[in-house]
Amino acid sequence: MLGVLTRSRRQRQAALAVQADGALVAQVRDIQRQLQNVSDRELKDRADDLRGEFELSQRCSNEALARAFALIGCAAQRTLDISFYDVQFQAGLALVRGQVAEMQTGEGKTFAAAFPAVVFSLFGRGVHIATSNAYLAQRDCDLLRPLFKMLGATAGITLTQTPPDQKRAAYHCDITYGPGCDFGFDYLRDQVTLRQAPQSRLGEDFLAILRGQERRAATTLQRGLNAVIVDEIDNVLLDDACSPLLISQSSDRPAPDAAAHEAARHLCDALVSGQDFVLDRLTGGIRLTETGLARIWADAESLPLRVVLRPWQSYVEQALRAKHLFRRDVNYIVRDGKVVIVDESTGRIFEERSWRDGLHQAVEAREGLAINAEKESLATVTRQRFYRLYEKLCGMTGTAIGSEAEFQQIYRLAVTRIPTHRPNRRQLLPPRYFATSDAKWMAMAHEVKRLHDRGQPVLIGTRSIVSSEHLADLLRSRGIDLQLLNGKQDADEASIISSAGRAGAVTIATNMAGRGTDIKPDDAALQLGGLHVIVTEHHDAQRIDRQLVGRAARQGDVGSAQFFVSADDDLLLRFGDWLRRVMQRTAPQTGTGELSNDFSVAVRKVQIEAERQRALERRQLFLEDQQRERS
């Protein structure tokens, strides 16, 4: 009963908030009409007046907020020739209040970010806008810079390869764009700079002030962590939060313990699962049994123990992980003789990242590559702790609902669902289930061929590079011309994704490729039913499935989506072995291998378990980081 009452109270509070926001948006519209005939100079003067108010009080009343939003609306009309929808004003209000705004794909999240960007910049302490990648940071900064300039705000951009002096200048702008991880890495670089700066003796700084001398300060990049607006906030604060941000000193020299990694690789090939070690695919854990421990020490005299940097047992455990848990073209690729990590949730390739604690070297040994020395860690911080350092934190995404508890508990962020500008017309077709992946791929190729022959555009989301290439080969063998995206995110990828809605287009992409880029079906495609999205297998998080499905039927367009599931999909192999066995038992002995049962409820249960496990991992990492911070 208490849960029902609490839920009812939340619903009433949400209804009252919507009503209050509606009145505030109406007030913004009234002020905006009054500003229609004022000059550009007067718009800037009014923004300067607000800046003075905000800097003095460090507070923002609803009346001042309405004036600021009206100025932003006028500037958008004059510089970008757009008029904001009421729902974009509502999203802006949620962001300014320090919330997560859930906006569906195509609803204008880029423009909604202009509201908190300008309002936070009026306090005079800078605001960061964290995007998914460098391309989107550059695109959005270039797009909105004229709007900011009309209101007297400067905008800069910081990227991984930006020289320090240019980074420093970008951080001293009112509004700074950049990839989300870059803000964290620059923060860590500043911590290293401050740590390495010579320490003043007691009273030295005070004496310098009395003598009129300038105080010597370390030259840092950032000027503080005041406010941040995070695009695709669920990806940044949840999906990526299992791995901390870390800067290290790289080394191209050979690993001094290379012989230990090679010996561990050879030894692990002789170990038997279930007898010598226990593998937990759910957590990625490896545990050597008593029999296994005896075997790894059986020939101790021949082991290269003089070169080990950690206990011998850990070398064997990492070799077992490299063999049984990490797959080429899924978790990593080999490029120019080096192991390059592939991000599990996005499919993007990260040249500069490496696994820790000897795992990267174990994978290099497994691939028969030169084993490089481990990088020396200079500074690290979890994403949870880094983003909690900001005084103001907010963000937007198309998929926040379902993760409200974690946003609230870890980041103290409430989630607000923003209604769509037009009614959603997406058609979600019944999922199709198969006993084997081979049967699934064949059925999928047949379906793509059918849709392509009638001219309907198709976007196919895969979980891995190897899957995308396998499907591409199947489709090309059927004479289908296609675009394949399975790694590097840049302007070319965004261009290909944006054209995926053209009639007759077939595009295969890792699940998150082109995230943040609009897909606009042309008129011919809309006549044929709009963009059709095929999800080749469920992701661990239902949010990522929804993000991919959300590429179809944006802004009230027609569109459709369908899931294809097989018993040996990665989700079921790792988290739902019980369901995999049920699906295999119900498989027909002959025919296409397609199952007639509906397993959607069971699949959701498996996803819930996977999401729970990932959330526990993130929470454990956060608690360990808090403990280190206190000690």
C-alpha positions as CSV (number, residue, x, y, z in Angstrom):
1,M,0.0,0.0,0.0
2,L,2.8,2.4,0.9
3,G,4.4,1.8,-2.6
4,V,1.1,2.6,-4.3
5,L,0.7,5.8,-2.2
6,T,4.2,6.9,-3.0
7,R,3.7,6.3,-6.7
8,S,0.4,8.2,-6.6
9,R,2.2,11.1,-4.8
10,R,4.9,11.1,-7.5
11,Q,2.3,11.1,-10.2
12,R,0.5,14.1,-8.6
13,Q,3.8,15.9,-8.2
14,A,4.7,15.3,-11.8
15,A,1.3,16.5,-13.0
16,L,1.7,19.7,-10.9
17,A,5.2,20.2,-12.3
18,V,3.9,19.9,-15.9
19,Q,1.2,22.4,-15.2
20,A,3.7,24.9,-13.7
21,D,6.1,24.4,-16.6
22,G,3.2,25.0,-19.0
23,A,2.5,28.4,-17.4
24,L,6.2,29.3,-17.4
25,V,6.5,28.4,-21.2
26,A,3.5,30.6,-21.8
27,Q,5.3,33.4,-20.0
28,V,8.4,32.8,-22.1
29,R,6.2,33.0,-25.3
30,D,4.7,36.4,-24.2
31,I,8.1,37.9,-23.5
32,Q,9.5,36.6,-26.8
33,R,6.7,38.3,-28.7
34,Q,7.5,41.5,-26.9
35,L,11.1,41.2,-28.1
36,Q,10.4,40.6,-31.8
37,N,11.1,44.2,-32.9
38,V,14.1,45.0,-30.6
39,S,17.5,45.3,-32.3
40,D,20.2,42.7,-32.1
41,R,22.2,45.1,-29.9
42,E,19.3,45.4,-27.4
43,L,19.0,41.6,-27.2
44,K,22.7,41.5,-26.2
45,D,22.3,44.4,-23.7
46,R,19.4,42.5,-22.1
47,A,21.5,39.4,-21.9
48,D,24.3,41.5,-20.3
49,D,21.8,42.8,-17.7
50,L,20.8,39.2,-16.8
51,R,24.5,38.3,-16.6
52,G,25.0,41.0,-14.1
53,E,22.1,39.8,-12.0
54,F,23.2,36.2,-12.1
55,E,26.8,36.9,-11.3
56,L,25.8,39.1,-8.4
57,S,23.2,36.8,-6.8
58,Q,24.4,33.3,-8.1
59,R,20.7,32.5,-8.1
60,C,18.0,32.3,-10.9
61,S,14.3,33.1,-10.2
62,N,11.5,31.8,-12.5
63,E,11.0,35.4,-13.7
64,A,14.7,35.7,-14.7
65,L,14.6,32.3,-16.2
66,A,11.6,33.2,-18.4
67,R,13.5,36.3,-19.6
68,A,16.6,34.2,-20.4
69,F,14.6,31.6,-22.3
70,A,12.8,34.3,-24.3
71,L,16.2,35.8,-25.3
72,I,17.4,32.4,-26.3
73,G,14.3,31.8,-28.4
74,C,14.7,35.2,-30.2
75,A,18.4,34.6,-30.8
76,A,17.6,31.1,-32.3
77,Q,15.0,32.7,-34.7
78,R,17.5,35.3,-35.9
79,T,20.7,33.2,-36.2
80,L,19.4,29.7,-36.9
81,D,16.0,30.5,-38.4
82,I,14.3,28.0,-36.1
83,S,11.4,28.3,-33.6
84,F,11.5,26.1,-30.5
85,Y,8.7,23.8,-29.8
86,D,7.0,23.9,-26.4
87,V,8.5,20.5,-25.5
88,Q,12.0,21.9,-26.2
89,F,11.3,24.7,-23.7
90,Q,10.2,22.0,-21.3
91,A,13.4,20.1,-21.8
92,G,15.4,23.2,-21.2
93,L,13.6,23.8,-17.9
94,A,14.4,20.3,-16.8
95,L,18.1,20.7,-17.7
96,V,18.4,24.1,-16.0
97,R,17.0,22.5,-12.8
98,G,19.7,19.8,-12.9
99,Q,17.7,16.9,-14.2
100,V,17.9,14.2,-16.9
101,A,15.6,15.1,-19.8
102,E,14.5,12.0,-21.7
103,M,13.8,13.2,-25.2
104,Q,13.1,10.7,-28.0
105,T,15.3,10.5,-31.0
106,G,14.9,13.4,-33.4
107,E,13.2,15.7,-30.9
108,G,16.0,18.3,-30.9
109,K,18.3,17.5,-28.0
110,T,21.1,19.6,-29.6
111,F,18.9,22.7,-29.5
112,A,17.5,22.0,-26.1
113,A,21.1,22.1,-24.7
114,A,21.2,25.8,-25.7
115,F,19.0,26.7,-22.8
116,P,21.2,25.4,-19.9
117,A,24.3,26.4,-21.8
118,V,23.3,30.1,-21.9
119,V,21.7,30.2,-18.5
120,F,24.7,28.5,-16.7
121,S,27.1,30.7,-18.6
122,L,25.4,33.8,-17.2
123,F,26.8,33.0,-13.8
124,G,30.2,33.8,-15.2
125,R,32.0,30.6,-14.2
126,G,31.9,28.6,-17.4
127,V,29.9,25.6,-18.6
128,H,31.0,22.3,-20.3
129,I,28.9,20.5,-22.9
130,A,30.0,16.8,-23.1
131,T,29.2,15.0,-26.3
132,S,29.6,11.4,-27.3
133,N,32.5,12.0,-29.7
134,A,34.7,14.7,-31.3
135,Y,32.5,15.0,-34.4
136,L,29.4,15.9,-32.5
137,A,31.3,18.3,-30.3
138,Q,32.5,20.2,-33.4
139,R,29.2,20.0,-35.2
140,D,27.1,21.3,-32.2
141,C,29.6,24.0,-31.3
142,D,29.7,25.3,-34.9
143,L,25.9,25.1,-35.1
144,L,25.1,27.0,-31.9
145,R,28.0,29.4,-31.8
146,P,26.1,32.2,-33.7
147,L,23.3,32.0,-31.1
148,F,25.7,32.2,-28.2
149,K,27.5,35.1,-29.9
150,M,24.3,37.1,-30.3
151,L,23.8,36.9,-26.5
152,G,27.4,37.9,-25.7
153,A,28.6,34.4,-24.8
154,T,31.8,32.9,-26.2
155,A,32.1,29.2,-27.2
156,G,35.2,27.1,-27.7
157,I,36.0,23.4,-28.2
158,T,38.5,21.0,-26.6
159,L,39.5,17.8,-28.4
160,T,42.0,15.1,-27.6
161,Q,44.7,16.4,-30.0
162,T,44.1,20.1,-29.1
163,P,47.4,21.8,-28.0
164,P,47.5,22.9,-24.3
165,D,47.4,26.6,-25.0
166,Q,44.3,26.2,-27.2
167,K,42.7,23.9,-24.6
168,R,43.2,26.6,-22.0
169,A,41.7,29.2,-24.2
170,A,38.7,27.0,-24.9
171,Y,38.1,26.4,-21.1
172,H,38.1,30.2,-20.6
173,C,35.2,30.6,-23.0
174,D,31.8,30.9,-21.5
175,I,30.8,27.6,-23.1
176,T,33.2,24.8,-23.8
177,Y,32.3,21.8,-26.0
178,G,34.2,18.5,-26.1
179,P,33.9,14.7,-25.9
180,G,32.8,13.7,-22.5
181,C,36.0,11.7,-21.7
182,D,38.2,14.6,-22.7
183,F,36.9,16.7,-19.8
184,G,37.8,14.0,-17.4
185,F,41.2,13.4,-18.9
186,D,42.0,17.2,-18.8
187,Y,40.9,17.2,-15.1
188,L,43.4,14.4,-14.4
189,R,46.1,16.2,-16.3
190,D,45.5,19.2,-14.1
191,Q,45.7,17.0,-11.0
192,V,49.1,15.7,-12.2
193,T,50.3,19.3,-12.9
194,L,49.2,20.5,-9.4
195,R,50.9,17.4,-7.8
196,Q,54.2,18.1,-9.6
197,A,54.2,21.9,-9.0
198,P,56.8,23.0,-6.4
199,Q,55.2,23.4,-3.0
200,S,55.4,26.8,-1.3
201,R,56.9,27.1,2.2
202,L,54.5,28.1,5.0
203,G,53.8,31.8,4.7
204,E,55.6,32.3,1.4
205,D,52.4,33.1,-0.6
206,F,51.3,35.6,2.1
207,L,54.7,37.4,2.0
208,A,54.6,37.6,-1.8
209,I,51.2,39.3,-1.5
210,L,52.5,41.9,1.0
211,R,55.4,42.6,-1.3
212,G,53.1,43.1,-4.3
213,Q,54.5,40.1,-6.1
214,E,52.4,37.9,-8.2
215,R,51.7,34.5,-6.7
216,R,53.2,31.7,-8.8
217,A,50.5,29.2,-9.8
218,A,50.6,25.9,-11.7
219,T,49.4,26.3,-15.2
220,T,46.3,24.2,-15.4
221,L,43.9,23.7,-18.3
222,Q,40.5,24.0,-16.7
223,R,39.3,26.9,-14.5
224,G,37.0,24.7,-12.3
225,L,34.1,22.3,-12.6
226,N,31.1,24.6,-12.4
227,A,28.4,23.1,-14.7
228,V,28.2,20.3,-17.2
229,I,25.5,19.3,-19.7
230,V,26.0,15.7,-20.8
231,D,24.6,14.5,-24.1
232,E,23.6,10.8,-24.2
233,I,23.9,10.9,-20.4
234,D,22.9,7.3,-19.9
235,N,25.8,6.1,-22.1
236,V,28.3,8.3,-20.3
237,L,27.2,7.9,-16.7
238,L,25.9,4.3,-16.8
239,D,27.3,2.3,-19.8
240,D,30.8,3.7,-19.6
241,A,30.9,3.9,-15.8
242,C,32.3,0.4,-15.3
243,S,35.7,1.6,-16.4
244,P,37.5,4.5,-14.7
245,L,39.1,7.4,-16.5
246,L,42.9,6.9,-16.4
247,I,45.9,8.7,-17.9
248,S,49.1,6.9,-18.1
249,Q,52.6,7.2,-19.4
250,S,52.9,5.0,-22.4
251,S,56.0,2.9,-23.3
252,D,56.9,1.3,-26.6
253,R,59.6,-0.8,-25.0
254,P,59.1,-4.6,-24.8
255,A,57.5,-5.9,-21.6
256,P,60.1,-7.0,-19.1
257,D,57.7,-9.8,-18.1
258,A,57.0,-11.0,-21.6
259,A,58.3,-14.5,-20.9
260,A,55.8,-14.8,-18.0
261,H,52.9,-13.9,-20.3
262,E,54.1,-16.4,-22.9
263,A,54.5,-19.2,-20.3
264,A,51.0,-18.4,-18.9
265,R,49.5,-18.6,-22.4
266,H,51.0,-22.1,-23.1
267,L,50.0,-23.3,-19.6
268,C,46.4,-22.2,-19.8
269,D,45.9,-24.1,-23.0
270,A,46.4,-27.3,-21.0
271,L,44.0,-26.4,-18.2
272,V,40.5,-27.9,-18.2
273,S,37.4,-25.8,-17.5
274,G,35.4,-27.1,-14.5
275,Q,38.4,-29.2,-13.4
276,D,41.3,-26.8,-13.1
277,F,39.4,-23.5,-13.1
278,V,35.9,-22.2,-12.8
279,L,34.8,-19.5,-15.3
280,D,31.9,-17.2,-14.4
281,R,30.7,-15.6,-17.6
282,L,28.2,-13.4,-15.7
283,T,30.9,-11.5,-13.9
284,G,34.0,-12.3,-15.9
285,G,35.6,-14.0,-12.9
286,I,38.2,-16.8,-13.1
287,R,38.9,-19.0,-10.1
288,L,41.6,-21.7,-10.1
289,T,40.6,-24.8,-8.3
290,E,43.0,-26.7,-5.9
291,T,43.8,-29.0,-8.8
292,G,44.5,-26.0,-11.1
293,L,46.7,-24.4,-8.5
294,A,48.7,-27.6,-8.2
295,R,49.1,-27.8,-12.0
296,I,50.3,-24.3,-12.5
297,W,53.0,-24.9,-9.9
298,A,53.8,-28.5,-11.0
299,D,57.0,-27.4,-12.9
300,A,58.0,-24.5,-10.8
301,E,61.7,-24.7,-11.6
302,S,61.0,-24.0,-15.3
303,L,58.8,-21.0,-14.7
304,P,60.2,-17.5,-15.5
305,L,59.6,-16.3,-11.9
306,R,62.6,-13.9,-12.0
307,V,60.7,-11.5,-14.4
308,V,57.2,-11.5,-12.9
309,L,55.8,-8.2,-11.7
310,R,52.8,-9.7,-9.8
311,P,52.0,-13.2,-8.4
312,W,52.4,-16.0,-11.0
313,Q,48.7,-17.1,-10.4
314,S,47.5,-13.7,-11.8
315,Y,49.4,-14.3,-15.1
316,V,47.6,-17.6,-15.5
317,E,44.2,-16.1,-14.7
318,Q,44.7,-13.2,-17.2
319,A,45.7,-15.7,-19.8
320,L,42.5,-17.7,-19.2
321,R,40.5,-14.5,-19.5
322,A,42.2,-13.6,-22.8
323,K,41.4,-17.1,-24.1
324,H,37.8,-17.6,-22.9
325,L,36.3,-14.2,-22.4
326,F,37.8,-11.9,-25.1
327,R,37.1,-12.4,-28.8
328,R,38.9,-10.8,-31.8
329,D,36.6,-8.4,-33.8
330,V,34.2,-8.4,-30.8
331,N,36.2,-7.0,-27.8
332,Y,39.2,-5.9,-29.8
333,I,40.7,-5.8,-33.3
334,V,44.3,-6.2,-34.4
335,R,45.6,-3.2,-36.3
336,D,49.2,-2.6,-37.4
337,G,50.4,-5.4,-35.1
338,K,48.7,-4.0,-32.0
339,V,45.6,-4.9,-30.0
340,V,43.1,-2.1,-30.2
341,I,40.1,-2.1,-27.8
342,V,36.5,-2.1,-29.2
343,D,33.9,-0.5,-26.9
344,E,31.3,-3.1,-26.0
345,S,28.3,-0.8,-26.0
346,T,29.1,1.3,-29.0
347,G,31.3,-0.8,-31.3
348,R,33.7,2.2,-31.6
349,I,37.5,1.7,-31.7
350,F,39.7,3.3,-29.1
351,E,43.3,3.6,-30.2
352,E,44.6,5.0,-26.9
353,R,42.9,2.7,-24.4
354,S,44.5,-0.4,-22.9
355,W,43.4,-3.0,-20.3
356,R,45.0,-3.0,-16.9
357,D,46.7,-5.4,-14.6
358,G,48.4,-7.4,-17.4
359,L,45.3,-8.2,-19.3
360,H,46.3,-6.3,-22.4
361,Q,49.6,-8.1,-22.5
362,A,47.8,-11.5,-22.1
363,V,45.7,-10.7,-25.1
364,E,48.8,-9.7,-27.1
365,A,50.4,-13.0,-26.1
366,R,47.2,-14.9,-27.2
367,E,47.4,-13.2,-30.6
368,G,51.1,-13.9,-31.0
369,L,52.0,-10.2,-31.1
370,A,54.9,-8.3,-29.6
371,I,54.2,-7.9,-25.9
372,N,54.6,-4.2,-24.9
373,A,55.3,-3.0,-21.4
374,E,52.3,-2.0,-19.3
375,K,51.5,1.7,-19.2
376,E,52.4,3.6,-16.0
377,S,49.3,5.0,-14.4
378,L,49.7,8.8,-13.5
379,A,46.1,9.5,-12.3
380,T,42.7,7.9,-12.3
381,V,39.1,8.8,-11.4
382,T,35.8,7.0,-11.8
383,R,33.2,8.7,-14.0
384,Q,30.9,8.6,-11.0
385,R,33.3,10.7,-8.8
386,F,34.3,13.0,-11.7
387,Y,30.8,14.0,-12.7
388,R,29.8,14.5,-9.0
389,L,32.6,17.1,-8.7
390,Y,30.5,19.5,-10.9
391,E,28.3,21.9,-9.0
392,K,25.7,21.6,-11.6
393,L,25.1,18.4,-13.6
394,C,22.3,17.6,-16.1
395,G,21.9,15.8,-19.4
396,M,19.6,14.4,-22.0
397,T,19.1,11.1,-23.7
398,G,16.4,9.1,-25.5
399,T,16.6,6.3,-22.9
400,A,16.7,7.2,-19.2
401,I,13.4,5.7,-18.0
402,G,14.2,2.4,-16.2
403,S,17.4,3.8,-14.7
404,E,15.9,6.4,-12.5
405,A,17.1,4.8,-9.2
406,E,20.7,4.7,-10.3
407,F,20.7,8.3,-11.5
408,Q,19.2,9.4,-8.2
409,Q,21.3,7.3,-5.9
410,I,24.7,7.9,-7.5
411,Y,24.3,11.3,-9.2
412,R,21.4,12.8,-7.3
413,L,19.6,13.4,-10.7
414,A,15.9,13.1,-11.2
415,V,14.6,11.9,-14.6
416,T,11.9,13.9,-16.5
417,R,10.2,12.4,-19.5
418,I,9.6,15.0,-22.2
419,P,6.6,14.4,-24.4
420,T,7.1,14.1,-28.2
421,H,6.3,17.1,-30.4
422,R,4.1,14.9,-32.6
423,P,2.5,11.5,-31.8
424,N,4.8,8.5,-32.2
425,R,3.8,6.3,-35.3
426,R,6.5,3.7,-34.9
427,Q,5.3,0.1,-35.6
428,L,7.1,-2.5,-33.5
429,L,6.8,-5.9,-35.2
430,P,6.7,-9.2,-33.3
431,P,10.2,-10.6,-32.5
432,R,11.4,-13.7,-34.4
433,Y,13.2,-16.5,-32.5
434,F,15.6,-19.1,-33.8
435,A,17.4,-22.2,-32.5
436,T,20.7,-21.2,-34.0
437,S,22.5,-18.1,-35.1
438,D,22.9,-19.5,-38.6
439,A,19.2,-19.9,-39.0
440,K,18.7,-16.3,-37.7
441,W,21.3,-14.8,-40.1
442,M,19.7,-16.6,-43.1
443,A,16.2,-15.4,-42.1
444,M,17.5,-11.9,-41.6
445,A,19.2,-11.8,-45.0
446,H,15.9,-13.0,-46.6
447,E,13.9,-10.3,-44.8
448,V,16.4,-7.5,-45.9
449,K,16.2,-8.8,-49.5
450,R,12.4,-8.6,-49.4
451,L,12.4,-5.1,-48.0
452,H,15.2,-3.9,-50.3
453,D,13.3,-5.2,-53.4
454,R,10.4,-3.0,-52.5
455,G,12.6,0.0,-51.9
456,Q,12.1,0.4,-48.1
457,P,15.3,1.7,-46.3
458,V,16.7,-0.7,-43.7
459,L,19.1,0.0,-40.8
460,I,20.5,-3.1,-39.2
461,G,22.1,-2.8,-35.8
462,T,24.7,-5.5,-34.8
463,R,26.6,-6.0,-31.5
464,S,30.0,-6.7,-32.9
465,I,32.3,-6.1,-35.8
466,V,32.4,-9.7,-36.8
467,S,28.6,-9.9,-36.8
468,S,28.3,-6.9,-39.0
469,E,30.9,-8.2,-41.5
470,H,29.2,-11.7,-41.6
471,L,25.8,-10.2,-42.4
472,A,27.4,-7.8,-45.0
473,D,28.8,-10.8,-46.8
474,L,25.4,-12.6,-46.8
475,L,23.7,-9.6,-48.2
476,R,26.3,-8.8,-50.9
477,S,26.0,-12.5,-52.0
478,R,22.4,-11.7,-52.7
479,G,23.3,-8.7,-54.8
480,I,22.4,-6.0,-52.2
481,D,24.5,-2.8,-52.2
482,L,25.0,-1.6,-48.7
483,Q,26.9,0.7,-46.4
484,L,28.9,-0.9,-43.5
485,L,29.8,1.0,-40.4
486,N,31.5,-0.9,-37.6
487,G,34.0,1.3,-35.8
488,K,35.5,4.7,-36.3
489,Q,33.1,7.6,-35.6
490,D,33.7,10.7,-37.6
491,A,32.0,13.0,-40.1
492,D,31.9,10.3,-42.8
493,E,30.0,8.0,-40.5
494,A,27.5,10.7,-39.6
495,S,27.0,11.4,-43.3
496,I,26.3,7.7,-44.0
497,I,24.0,7.3,-41.1
498,S,22.1,10.5,-42.0
499,S,21.5,9.1,-45.5
500,A,20.3,5.7,-44.2
501,G,16.7,6.9,-44.6
502,R,16.8,7.2,-48.4
503,A,14.6,4.8,-50.4
504,G,16.5,1.6,-51.2
505,A,19.3,2.2,-48.7
506,V,20.6,-0.7,-46.6
507,T,22.9,0.2,-43.8
508,I,24.6,-2.1,-41.3
509,A,26.1,-0.5,-38.2
510,T,27.2,-1.5,-34.7
511,N,24.4,-0.6,-32.4
512,M,25.5,2.9,-31.4
513,A,27.2,4.0,-34.6
514,G,26.0,7.5,-35.6
515,R,24.3,8.1,-32.3
516,G,23.4,11.8,-32.2
517,T,22.9,12.0,-36.0
518,D,19.4,12.4,-37.4
519,I,18.1,10.0,-40.0
520,K,15.5,11.7,-42.2
521,P,13.6,9.4,-44.6
522,D,12.9,11.0,-48.0
523,D,9.4,11.2,-49.4
524,A,9.7,8.0,-51.4
525,A,10.8,6.1,-48.3
526,L,7.9,7.5,-46.3
527,Q,5.5,6.3,-48.9
528,L,6.9,2.8,-48.4
529,G,6.6,2.8,-44.6
530,G,9.6,4.8,-43.6
531,L,12.9,3.5,-42.1
532,H,12.8,-0.1,-40.9
533,V,15.2,-1.0,-38.1
534,I,16.4,-4.6,-37.6
535,V,18.0,-5.4,-34.2
536,T,20.2,-8.5,-34.7
537,E,20.3,-9.4,-31.0
538,H,19.4,-7.9,-27.7
539,H,21.9,-5.9,-25.8
540,D,22.6,-6.4,-22.1
541,A,20.7,-3.1,-21.4
542,Q,17.2,-2.6,-22.7
543,R,18.0,1.1,-23.0
544,I,20.5,0.4,-25.9
545,D,17.9,-1.7,-27.7
546,R,15.4,1.2,-27.3
547,Q,18.0,3.7,-28.6
548,L,18.5,1.6,-31.8
549,V,14.7,1.1,-32.3
550,G,14.3,4.9,-31.8
551,R,16.2,5.6,-35.0
552,A,12.9,4.8,-36.8
553,A,9.8,7.0,-36.9
554,R,11.3,10.2,-35.6
555,Q,9.2,13.4,-35.4
556,G,5.9,11.7,-36.1
557,D,7.2,9.9,-39.3
558,V,6.1,6.4,-40.1
559,G,8.7,3.7,-39.4
560,S,9.0,0.2,-38.0
561,A,11.4,-2.1,-36.1
562,Q,11.9,-5.8,-35.4
563,F,14.1,-8.0,-33.2
564,F,15.8,-11.2,-34.3
565,V,16.9,-13.5,-31.5
566,S,18.7,-16.9,-31.5
567,A,19.5,-19.3,-28.6
568,D,23.2,-18.7,-28.9
569,D,23.1,-14.9,-28.8
570,D,25.7,-13.4,-26.5
571,L,23.1,-12.2,-24.0
572,L,21.7,-15.7,-23.5
573,L,25.2,-17.3,-23.4
574,R,26.3,-15.0,-20.6
575,F,23.2,-14.3,-18.6
576,G,20.4,-16.7,-19.7
577,D,21.7,-20.2,-20.1
578,W,18.3,-21.5,-18.8
579,L,16.4,-19.8,-21.6
580,R,19.0,-20.9,-24.2
581,R,18.3,-24.5,-23.3
582,V,14.5,-24.0,-23.4
583,M,14.8,-22.5,-26.9
584,Q,16.9,-25.3,-28.1
585,R,14.5,-27.9,-26.7
586,T,11.6,-26.4,-28.5
587,A,13.4,-26.1,-31.9
588,P,11.8,-28.0,-34.8
589,Q,13.8,-30.9,-36.1
590,T,13.4,-29.8,-39.7
591,G,12.7,-26.5,-41.5
592,T,14.1,-23.0,-41.1
593,G,15.0,-23.4,-37.4
594,E,12.5,-20.6,-36.5
595,L,10.6,-21.1,-33.3
596,S,6.9,-20.4,-33.0
597,N,6.9,-19.6,-29.2
598,D,7.0,-16.0,-27.9
599,F,10.0,-15.7,-25.6
600,S,9.8,-11.9,-25.1
601,V,8.9,-12.0,-21.4
602,A,11.7,-14.5,-20.7
603,V,14.2,-12.4,-22.7
604,R,13.3,-9.4,-20.6
605,K,13.9,-11.3,-17.4
606,V,17.4,-12.2,-18.7
607,Q,18.0,-8.5,-19.6
608,I,16.9,-7.5,-16.1
609,E,19.5,-9.8,-14.6
610,A,22.2,-8.5,-16.9
611,E,21.2,-4.9,-16.0
612,R,21.3,-5.8,-12.3
613,Q,24.7,-7.3,-12.6
614,R,26.1,-4.3,-14.5
615,A,24.6,-1.9,-12.0
616,L,26.2,-3.9,-9.1
617,E,29.6,-3.6,-10.9
618,R,29.2,0.1,-11.2
619,R,28.1,0.5,-7.6
620,Q,31.0,-1.5,-6.4
621,L,33.4,0.5,-8.4
622,F,31.9,3.7,-7.0
623,L,32.1,2.5,-3.4
624,E,35.7,1.4,-3.8
625,D,36.5,4.9,-5.3
626,Q,34.8,6.6,-2.4
627,Q,36.8,4.5,0.1
628,R,40.0,5.4,-1.6
629,E,39.1,9.1,-1.6
630,R,38.4,9.0,2.2
631,S,41.7,7.2,3.0
